[in-house]
Amino acid sequence: MRQLSALDAQFLNVESRGTVAHIAGLAVLDPSGAPGGRLTLDDLMELMRRRLPLVRQFRWRLAEVPLGLDHPYWIEDPDFDLEYHVREIALPEPGDDRQLAEQVARLHQRPLDRARPLWEMYLVQGLRGGRIALYAKIHHALIDGVAAAQIVAALLDLEPEPRQVDVADRWRPERPPGAWSLLAGAAARAAVHPLRTTGGLLRAVPFLDTFPLVGRLPGVGVLTGALRTAARTGEVPPQADLTAPRTPFNGTVTRHRRVAVGSLPLDEVKKVRHALGVSVNDVVMALCASALRRWLIDHDALPGRPLIAAVPVSTRSLDDDAHGNQVSAMFTPLPTHLADPRDRIAETHATMTTAKRRLVATPDRWLEELTAVVPPAFGGLAARALLRLAPSAVPPINLVISNVAGPQFPLYLCRAEVLAYHPLSVVSDLSGGLNITVFSYNGNLDIGLTACREMVPDVWRLIDHLADALEELKRL
């Protein structure tokens, strides 16, 4: 058995009627190199059987502690059934990208069954031009972004010919633990919880002003500054104003989703980066700011101050294959209020530089340690209380933007070439009803937009605005 960390458990706790906490990837494939020019469900199933030893998380399911008195455990599912998790659907031919995205949105809004391993995979036939797609989702309690990339690497190949996997399959199912043994473990950990969390709390409190809203509470800035001085953490840049304005995509998220996907040429982004003396990530953030500005103007909802974006950051090393989440986050203003594109990218570069400097000065595990302060028995209650308060209060952030670096060479699945890989993520009352995730792959920035259907029904317009924003920056 492997117990979930406090941070992993929070991804379970935040799920509600309107929020599901899985992340996903949508790969578009060219099957012309596969036998007969087709990729079938049988082909995919055979590949998954061979590669399961490389993806041990795919056979784990939850074992809940009675009454929620402790964080759950992962156990090897004694009833694991691969056929339940790998499925096939088809679009009415010839299916286009918007039809694919609409179908994926329906799949993405469905919660995963907690009685089984928390992942599903769908082979989608019927795309125009003979293409096919593969949509796969896995719960965020199980993996973070880097771990997701490791799973993708385990399933895909660098050459059309699938590689042989020499890892022996030593998987053995586990008997679910008894209720009394789980309760005894919960009682033992509850007894030492105050001692276990004191050190983490002392390390996390000096950086509480990093959180939107919290940093504006009376005395927090003075307290955190004094604690950092006492701890000799070094100079930390002053925090920017992280007061998030109201937008149409902040409020109560419904259970329905919209998805949109697109790609931008990476070489053009790099030309802009070199010409303006900024980073690729700065360009991505500036593109998002410009696209969001256009969308907000179209809806007569442009705030007079910047939006506030959360930018997830992995703290995991690339060779670390431990399960669970090892993540932190930067919180930064997004200058949607600036009309001049040159001013927007200059301000983006400045605010991102400050956010990165603050991140470097912050302990890697401060978010995990702060989450662990809440006793497990109250973790779910705290998460649900925050979700209830978020729609009626000032939003802590407006949206999440993530930019993940990927391989700049083609990958293959069962001899079918991966043409694009669009990541999809989570929307919630706390994080906003719009999520923008970007993945660089084989010369492109592949974009995945996930949105609450009622808040952002026209999510495809943002894809168009992102393309327009790149043209705008190229003219600079």
C-alpha positions in Angstrom: 0.0 0.0 0.0 1.1 3.6 -0.7 -0.6 6.4 1.2 -1.5 9.6 -0.7 0.2 12.8 0.4 -1.9 15.7 1.7 -1.5 17.4 -1.6 -2.6 14.3 -3.6 -5.6 14.0 -1.3 -6.7 17.5 -2.0 -7.2 16.7 -5.7 -9.8 14.2 -4.5 -11.3 16.6 -2.0 -11.9 19.4 -4.5 -14.1 17.2 -6.7 -17.8 18.2 -6.6 -20.8 18.3 -8.9 -19.1 20.9 -11.0 -15.4 20.0 -10.6 -13.6 16.9 -11.8 -9.9 16.8 -11.1 -8.3 14.7 -13.8 -5.8 15.8 -16.4 -5.8 14.5 -20.0 -4.0 14.5 -23.3 -5.5 14.4 -26.8 -3.1 13.0 -29.4 -3.9 13.3 -33.1 -2.4 10.4 -35.1 -1.6 9.5 -38.7 -2.2 5.7 -38.9 -0.8 5.4 -42.5 2.3 3.7 -41.2 0.4 1.1 -39.2 -0.4 -2.3 -40.8 -3.1 -1.8 -43.3 -3.1 1.9 -42.6 -5.3 1.4 -39.6 -4.9 1.4 -35.8 -7.4 -0.8 -34.2 -8.6 -1.3 -30.6 -6.9 -4.7 -30.6 -3.6 -3.1 -31.5 -3.9 -0.6 -28.7 -4.9 -3.3 -26.2 -1.9 -5.4 -27.1 0.4 -2.4 -26.7 -1.1 -1.6 -23.3 -0.6 -5.2 -22.1 3.1 -5.1 -23.1 3.7 -1.6 -21.5 1.7 -2.0 -18.2 4.9 -3.0 -16.3 6.3 0.5 -17.2 3.1 2.3 -15.9 2.5 0.8 -12.5 0.0 3.5 -11.5 -2.5 2.1 -14.1 -3.2 -0.8 -11.7 -3.7 1.2 -8.6 -7.0 1.9 -7.0 -8.1 3.8 -3.9 -8.6 2.3 -0.5 -10.5 4.8 1.5 -10.1 5.1 5.3 -13.4 4.9 7.1 -15.1 8.2 7.9 -12.3 10.0 6.0 -10.2 10.1 9.1 -6.9 9.7 7.2 -5.7 10.2 3.6 -6.6 7.2 1.4 -4.1 4.6 0.1 -3.3 3.2 -3.3 -3.5 -0.6 -3.6 -2.9 -3.0 -6.5 -6.4 -3.6 -7.8 -7.3 -7.2 -7.3 -10.0 -6.9 -9.9 -8.0 -4.9 -12.5 -9.7 -5.2 -16.0 -7.8 -3.6 -18.8 -10.8 -3.8 -21.2 -12.8 -1.5 -18.9 -10.2 1.3 -19.2 -9.4 1.1 -22.9 -12.3 1.9 -25.2 -13.1 2.8 -28.8 -15.6 5.4 -30.2 -16.1 6.9 -33.7 -17.1 10.3 -35.1 -19.5 10.5 -38.0 -17.2 10.6 -41.0 -15.5 12.9 -42.0 -15.1 14.2 -38.5 -13.4 17.6 -38.1 -11.4 19.1 -35.1 -14.5 20.8 -33.7 -16.5 17.6 -33.7 -13.6 15.8 -32.0 -13.3 18.5 -29.4 -17.0 18.4 -28.6 -16.9 14.6 -28.1 -13.7 15.0 -25.9 -15.5 17.6 -23.9 -18.2 15.1 -23.0 -15.6 12.6 -22.0 -13.6 15.1 -20.0 -16.6 16.3 -17.9 -17.4 12.8 -16.6 -15.8 11.8 -13.3 -13.7 8.8 -13.0 -15.0 5.8 -11.1 -13.2 5.7 -7.7 -13.9 2.0 -7.3 -11.4 1.3 -10.2 -8.0 2.6 -11.2 -8.4 6.3 -11.9 -7.8 6.5 -15.7 -9.5 5.9 -19.0 -8.3 5.8 -22.6 -10.4 6.3 -25.8 -9.4 5.5 -29.4 -11.4 7.8 -31.6 -11.9 6.8 -35.2 -13.4 8.7 -38.1 -11.4 11.9 -38.3 -11.0 13.7 -41.7 -8.0 12.8 -43.8 -7.8 9.3 -42.4 -6.5 10.6 -39.0 -7.4 9.1 -35.7 -7.2 10.4 -32.1 -6.4 9.1 -28.7 -7.8 10.7 -25.6 -6.5 9.6 -22.2 -7.4 11.0 -18.8 -5.9 10.2 -15.4 -6.7 11.6 -12.0 -4.5 14.5 -10.7 -4.3 12.7 -7.3 -2.2 10.1 -9.0 0.2 12.1 -11.2 1.5 15.6 -11.8 2.7 17.0 -15.2 6.1 15.5 -15.2 4.8 12.1 -14.1 2.2 12.4 -17.0 5.1 13.0 -19.4 6.9 9.9 -18.1 3.7 7.9 -18.8 3.5 9.3 -22.3 7.2 8.3 -22.8 6.5 4.8 -21.6 3.6 4.3 -24.1 5.1 6.0 -27.1 8.1 5.2 -29.2 10.9 7.2 -30.9 10.7 5.1 -34.0 7.8 3.7 -36.0 8.7 0.1 -35.0 7.5 -0.5 -31.4 10.4 -1.2 -29.0 10.5 -4.4 -27.0 9.9 -4.0 -23.3 12.2 -6.2 -21.3 10.8 -5.3 -17.9 9.3 -8.4 -16.2 5.7 -8.0 -15.1 5.9 -8.6 -11.4 2.5 -7.2 -10.6 0.6 -8.9 -7.8 -2.9 -7.9 -6.7 -3.4 -6.8 -3.1 -6.2 -7.7 -0.7 -8.0 -4.5 0.3 -7.0 -3.6 3.9 -9.4 -4.1 6.7 -11.3 -1.2 8.2 -9.7 -1.7 11.7 -6.2 -1.7 10.4 -6.9 1.6 8.5 -8.4 3.2 11.6 -5.5 2.1 13.7 -3.1 3.7 11.3 -5.2 6.9 11.2 -5.2 7.1 15.0 -1.4 6.7 15.2 -0.8 9.4 12.6 -3.3 11.7 14.2 -1.4 11.5 17.5 1.9 12.7 15.9 0.3 15.1 13.4 1.0 18.3 15.3 4.7 17.4 15.7 5.0 16.2 12.1 3.5 19.5 10.7 5.2 22.0 12.9 8.4 22.1 10.9 6.5 22.3 7.6 4.3 25.1 9.0 7.4 27.1 10.1 8.9 26.7 6.6 5.7 27.6 4.8 4.4 30.6 6.8 7.2 33.0 5.7 5.8 32.7 2.2 2.1 33.0 2.8 2.1 36.4 1.0 2.7 34.4 -2.1 -1.0 33.4 -2.1 -3.5 35.8 -3.8 -5.8 37.4 -1.2 -3.9 36.0 1.8 -1.0 38.5 1.2 -3.5 41.4 1.4 -4.7 40.4 4.9 -3.7 42.9 7.6 -0.3 42.2 9.0 0.6 39.2 6.7 3.2 41.2 4.7 4.9 42.4 7.9 4.8 39.0 9.5 6.2 37.1 6.4 8.9 39.7 5.9 10.0 39.4 9.5 10.0 35.6 9.4 12.1 35.6 6.2 14.6 37.9 7.8 14.8 35.8 10.9 15.2 32.7 8.8 17.8 34.4 6.6 16.1 33.3 3.4 17.8 36.0 1.4 16.3 38.8 -0.5 12.8 38.1 -1.9 11.4 40.6 -4.5 8.3 42.5 -3.4 5.1 40.7 -4.3 3.0 42.3 -7.0 -0.7 43.2 -6.4 -2.5 39.9 -6.8 -6.0 41.2 -6.5 -8.0 39.3 -9.1 -10.8 41.2 -10.9 -14.2 39.6 -11.7 -14.5 38.1 -15.2 -17.2 36.1 -16.9 -15.2 32.9 -16.2 -15.1 33.3 -12.5 -17.9 32.0 -10.3 -19.7 28.7 -9.9 -18.4 26.2 -12.4 -21.0 23.8 -13.8 -20.4 20.1 -14.7 -20.4 20.8 -18.5 -17.2 21.4 -20.5 -16.1 23.0 -23.7 -12.7 22.0 -25.3 -10.8 23.7 -28.1 -7.4 22.8 -29.5 -5.0 24.5 -31.9 -1.3 24.7 -32.7 1.2 27.6 -33.3 4.6 27.2 -35.1 7.3 27.1 -32.4 10.0 28.6 -34.8 7.9 31.8 -35.1 7.5 32.0 -31.3 11.3 31.7 -31.0 11.9 34.4 -33.6 9.7 36.7 -31.5 11.5 35.7 -28.4 15.0 36.5 -29.9 13.8 39.8 -31.4 12.3 41.1 -28.2 14.9 39.6 -25.8 12.4 37.6 -23.7 11.8 33.9 -23.0 9.5 31.4 -24.8 7.4 31.3 -21.7 7.1 35.1 -21.7 5.8 35.0 -25.3 3.3 32.3 -24.4 2.0 34.3 -21.4 1.9 37.5 -23.6 -0.1 35.6 -26.3 -2.6 34.5 -23.6 -2.9 38.0 -22.3 -3.6 39.4 -25.8 -6.1 36.6 -26.6 -7.9 37.1 -23.3 -8.0 40.8 -23.7 -9.7 40.4 -27.1 -12.2 37.9 -25.7 -13.0 40.1 -22.8 -13.5 43.2 -25.0 -15.8 41.1 -27.3 -17.9 40.3 -24.2 -17.8 43.9 -22.9 -16.1 42.6 -19.7 -12.5 43.9 -19.8 -11.4 44.8 -16.3 -9.3 47.9 -15.7 -6.6 46.0 -13.9 -4.6 42.8 -14.7 -6.0 39.4 -14.5 -4.2 37.0 -12.0 -2.9 33.8 -13.4 -1.6 30.7 -11.6 1.3 29.0 -13.4 2.0 25.5 -12.1 5.7 24.6 -11.7 7.1 21.0 -11.2 9.6 20.5 -8.4 10.2 16.9 -9.5 13.5 15.9 -11.1 13.2 14.2 -14.5 14.5 10.9 -13.3 12.2 10.8 -10.2 9.5 8.2 -10.8 7.8 8.5 -7.4 4.1 8.6 -7.5 2.0 11.6 -6.6 2.4 15.3 -7.0 5.5 17.3 -6.6 4.4 20.8 -7.7 4.6 24.4 -6.7 3.0 27.5 -8.4 3.8 31.0 -9.4 1.1 33.7 -9.2 1.5 36.6 -11.6 -0.5 39.5 -13.0 -1.5 39.1 -16.7 -1.5 42.6 -18.3 -4.8 42.3 -20.2 -5.5 46.0 -19.3 -2.7 47.3 -21.5 -3.7 48.2 -25.0 -0.3 48.3 -26.7 1.1 44.8 -27.5 4.7 46.1 -26.9 3.7 47.3 -23.4 2.0 43.9 -22.8 5.0 41.8 -23.5 7.3 44.1 -21.7 5.1 44.0 -18.6 4.7 40.2 -19.0 8.5 39.8 -19.0 8.8 42.0 -15.9 6.1 40.3 -13.9 7.3 36.8 -14.8 10.8 37.7 -13.9 9.7 38.8 -10.5 7.5 35.7 -10.0 10.4 33.4 -11.0 12.7 35.2 -8.5 10.2 34.7 -5.7 9.8 31.0 -6.7 13.6 30.5 -6.5 13.6 31.9 -3.0 10.7 29.7 -1.9 11.2 26.1 -0.6 10.3 23.6 -3.2 7.8 21.7 -1.0 6.1 24.8 0.7 2.8 24.1 -1.0 2.8 20.4 0.0 3.8 21.3 3.6 1.2 24.0 3.9 -1.5 21.6 2.7 -0.3 19.0 5.2 -1.1 21.4 8.1 -4.8 20.6 7.9 -5.6 17.3 9.7 -6.7 14.7 7.2 -10.1 14.4 8.8 -10.8 18.0 8.1 -9.2 18.2 4.6 -12.4 17.4 2.8 -14.4 19.8 4.8 -11.9 22.6 4.3 -11.8 22.0 0.5 -15.6 22.0 0.2 -15.9 25.2 2.3 -13.4 27.0 0.0 -15.4 25.8 -3.0 -18.6 27.2 -1.5 -17.1 30.5 -0.6 -15.1 31.1 -3.8 -18.1 32.0 -6.1 -19.4 34.6 -3.7 -16.1 36.1 -2.7 -13.4 37.9 -4.7 -11.8 35.2 -6.9 -8.3 34.2 -5.7 -7.1 33.9 -9.3 -8.8 34.2 -12.7 -7.3 31.2 -14.5 -4.5 28.7 -14.7 -1.9 28.9 -17.6 0.6 26.1 -18.0 3.4 25.8 -20.5 5.1 22.4 -20.7 8.3 21.7 -22.8 8.0 18.5 -24.8 10.2 16.6 -27.4 11.1 18.3 -30.6 11.0 15.1 -32.7 8.1 12.8 -33.8 6.7 10.1 -31.6 4.8 7.0 -32.6 2.0 4.8 -31.2 1.7 1.3 -32.7 3.5 2.7 -35.8 1.1 5.6 -36.1 2.8 9.0 -36.0 1.7 11.5 -33.4 0.9 14.7 -35.3 -0.1 16.8 -32.3 -0.5 16.4 -28.6 -3.0 18.8 -26.8 -3.1 18.8 -23.0 -6.3 19.3 -21.2 -6.7 20.1 -17.5 -8.9 21.2 -14.6 -11.4 24.1 -14.1 -13.0 24.8 -10.7 -14.7 27.5 -8.7 -11.3 28.3 -7.1 -9.1 28.3 -10.2 -11.6 29.8 -12.7 -13.7 28.3 -15.4 -11.0 28.5 -18.1 -7.7 26.6 -18.2 -5.0 27.2 -20.9 -2.3 24.5 -21.2 0.4 24.5 -23.9 2.7 21.6 -24.8 5.7 22.1 -27.2 6.0 19.1 -29.5 7.9 18.5 -32.8 8.1 22.2 -33.9 4.7 23.4 -32.6 3.1 24.7 -29.6 0.0 22.5 -29.2 -2.7 24.2 -27.2 -5.5 22.7 -25.2 -8.3 24.9 -23.8 -10.6 23.5 -21.1 -13.6 25.7 -20.1 -16.9 25.6 -18.3 -19.5 25.4 -21.1 -21.8 28.0 -19.6 -19.0 30.5 -18.8 -17.0 30.3 -22.1 -19.3 28.8 -24.7 -17.3 30.3 -27.5 -13.9 28.9 -26.4 -12.8 28.4 -30.1 -12.6 32.2 -30.5 -9.7 32.1 -28.0 -7.8 29.8 -30.4 -8.3 32.3 -33.2 -7.3 35.2 -30.9 -4.1 33.3 -30.0 -3.1 33.0 -33.6 -3.9 36.7 -34.1 -1.8 37.6 -31.1 1.2 35.8 -32.6 0.9 37.8 -35.8 0.6 41.0 -33.8 3.9 40.2 -31.9 5.6 39.3 -35.2 4.9 42.8 -36.5 6.7 44.3 -33.6 
